[in-house]
Amino acid sequence: MKVIEFMGMPRAGKSTQFELVETVLSYAKKKKVRCLYEAVRNCPLDRKDRFQYNSWSLHHTINRLMEARMQDVDYILVERGIWDHAAFSIALYFDGKISKQQYLAQRRYCKGFGFLEDTVLAFFIDPETSVEREQKYHNQQGIVTNINFLSYLFEAYKRTIKKVEQKICIIDSSKPLEENTEEIFSHIEQL
């Protein structure tokens, strides 16, 4: 079994690639795949308390990941997994939304569970491109999809990938989808 996390900037193509990888592995390669979608989609907490919101999502992700690892599957695909949560806590700290103590606690916690994943696909685009792509779908900026927070998040991802102990594949999301797909499958085949 191999566990693959998809992390990175909003509108960098994570969800598209996630679906492509799942489809190819399941149907073309006939592998058993379990998909763990982004936990924040189901978070019952108010987004205003960023520490609790991020903590709930992280714990929910870890719980689902541990349960999935008990199943008979070839691959587990994790949309916004442990390392993505680590990066978010850095960005929230930079943005003054959580305290240093909260940030350090989440960082240690993430590192303690990093062993649950085998590799990370890190999708990068600059903050301006992320905002530009988001504006194609939404006219207003959100809590995350604004240039200030995305600048913090971009820096947080760069810092986080230096700490990841697993294999990592950095995806330049400004390149065409087909190029990135080839790079992703080349990386997966090396696991």
Order of alpha helices (4+ residues) and beta strands (2+ residues): beta-alpha-beta-alpha-beta-alpha-alpha-beta-alpha-alpha-beta-alpha
